[in-house]
Amino acid sequence: MKKGSIRYWKIATSSLLCLIYLVFNVHAISIGSAPGVYDLGLVDPGDKIVFRYYLITTSTSDLLVNAGYIAAHRGMYFNEKKNPYVFIPSQASEESIADWVTIVKNPVLVSPATKKTIYLPGGGVVRANGYVDIRLQVPDDAEPGFHVGAVNLNPILSGAGRGTGVSTLAVTRPVFVFQVSGEAVRMGEIVNIIGERTGESNARINVMFKNTGMETMSVKLSYLKIFDKVGNVIANLDSGLTYSKPGEVKVLPVDWNDERVKPGVYRMEAKVSYTTGYATHVLDVKIPDKITILPSKGKAKKLAGEFPSCSLLFYGILFLLIPLALAYFLLSGYNNLPYILALLVFLLVVLVLWYVLQCTAILNMLDILLFLIIIALIIYLIWG
């Protein structure tokens, strides 16, 4: 065999041996829990419940596991379950239960040396390598209906392991469900749609959704269709997910940025989804002639009126200061000067007061300084 062929053969053989070594040194480690979904059944406000998940691992070394509460996946609210656990989304609350849950002992040891046979209530049998206890304190003001939560298991390899290689870790996330006693109702309605002008070709549409039920719900604006005068859809907008408490009127804002944004009345159709149902509303909505929301440091601050605008009042004040100063310094010998000054000062006072009352929502330090200067000037001109 030629030397070149021998060299390539050695390289190929070495590569194959390395590949075999890596393949057989990949350790798949998993941590499972039993039961996967714990059904705590019917509970009352004020109840305190302690329950236990048994942990099972394929690791050959001891593991320390930190446990903590985590919100359950939203997919739970899309499927009704009656076996092996009961969870009915149409009677469920989406209020946060993070403050209700406490891990009794943290971290916990999960050891392959510990193998305890456990008979589960549902009839299953597992050989547990550890366990984690959870305490649930249901508050007195808990909303009625079904609730769901989950436990996050964060393992830390405490043993040195054997040899070298690559370890892959798979961890399940146990879930628990319970039903708080009382009548559970998920309902809502769109009570209004309000249009505001934010720019020459920009508008903000606020869809007002009222939670008329007994449960906190996730809500989103599925669509807002805007029609022109002949019934054509000229915009189809939507918004992200938010949460609405019972009795709350939630504002779902959506921006309409288009060259076709013009002052006038538009037919609008809105649909708000709350996972287990939806509400629709059709309304004629006015987009104002004047800009009613101005951006300020990344935020929109609403103005109190449409006309005159705050900018118009501001420039009016500056405009009056010029003839006031000219009259005072250039017409000092004119007999009717006091009347002219009195008229200009009167107009200036009116504009300043108007600006303060109408535009106080967007005052900054420069505005306040300007007001102080103007007031001091007025006092000086009248009584100086």
Secondary structure, 3 states (H helix, E strand, C coil): CCHHHHHHHHHHHHHHHHHHHHHHCEEEEEEEEECCEEEEEEECCCCEEEEEEEEEECCCCCEEEEEEEECCCHHHHHCCECCCCCECHHHECCCCCHHHEEECCCCEEECCCCCEEEECCCCCEEEECEEEEEEEECCCCCCCEEEEEEEEEEEEECCCCCCCCEEEEEECCCEEEEEECCCCCCCEEEEEEEEEEEECCEEEEEEEEEECCCCCEEEEEEEEEEECCCCCEEEEECCCCEEECCCCEEEEEEEEECCCCCCEEEEEEEEEECCCCEEEEEEEEEECCCCCEEEECCEEEECCCCCCCHHHHHHHHHHHHHHHHHHHHHCCCCCCHHHHHHHHHHHHHHHHHHHHHHHHHHCCHHHHHHHHHHHHHHHHHHHC
